């Protein structure tokens, strides 16, 4: 009997709910040698880079959203001003 519970995922694979003791530090190269414990496997570095890339993209999108909201406010203000000028029957200047 395995020491972990599994759960089906959409791709048909399984996920580990509880890791075995020996799997806990499996992401380190040379886990038996002291000099290699700080070296990470390429997939760990790749995941870290992907997370950083997604964080940067998120912050860019957040900035664009704030700018978009500011522009919406300016458009509303201009539309109200145009409506006010039209009520007065004043010519709208460019």
N, C-alpha and C positions, 0 to 999 in steps of 0.2 A: 504494500500500500504506500503511495507516495506521501511525502511529508508536506504537500501543498495541496490546496484546493484549487480547482480550475473553474473557469467560467468561459462559455463560448463567446467569441467575438465575431463581428460580421464577416471577416475573411475566412472563418471556419477554423481558425487556430484557437489556442487556449491562452489564458493569461494566468500567471501565478498570483495567488492571493497572499501566500506566506512564503517567503524565501527560505531555502535551506541555509543552515549556518555556513556551509562551504561556498554557497553562491553569493553570500553577502558582499564579498570583496572581489567578485569575479571581473569587475571592470578595470582592475589594475593589472598591468603587465608584471610578470615575475612576482606573483604574490608571495612566493617563498623566499625571495631575496630582498634584503633591505635596501639595496641601492636602486632597485627598479620600482619601488612603491609609488614614487611621484610621477612616473611615466604613465600616461593614459593611452588607452587604445584609440585608434583613429575614429571609431564611431562615437566615442564620448566627446572628443574634440569637435567632431562634426555636429553633434547635437548642440553643444555649447555655442558654436558659431551660428547655427540656425536659430537658436533662441535669441541671440543678440541681434541677428538680422531682422527677426520678427518684431522685437522690441523697438528697433529703430523705425521700422515701417509703421508700427502702431503710433509712435510719437509723431511721425510725419502726417499720418492720416488725422490724428487728433488736432494738429495745428491747422490743417486744411479745413477741418470741420469748424473750428473757431473762426477762421477767416471767412468762411461761407456764411456763418451766422451773422457776423458783422456786416457783410455785404447785403444780406437780407434786410437788416435793420436800415441800412442806407437807402435801399430801394423803396422800402415802406415809407420812409420820410420823404423821399422825392415824389412818390405817388400822391401822398397827402398834400404836398406843396402844389403839384400840378392840379389836383382837384380843387384846391383853394383858389388858385389863379383862374381856373375855368369858371368857378362860381362868380368871380368878380368880372368876368368877361374881359380880362386883360390879356393882351397877346403874350404867348409863351415865347421867351427868348432862349436861344441856344447857348 
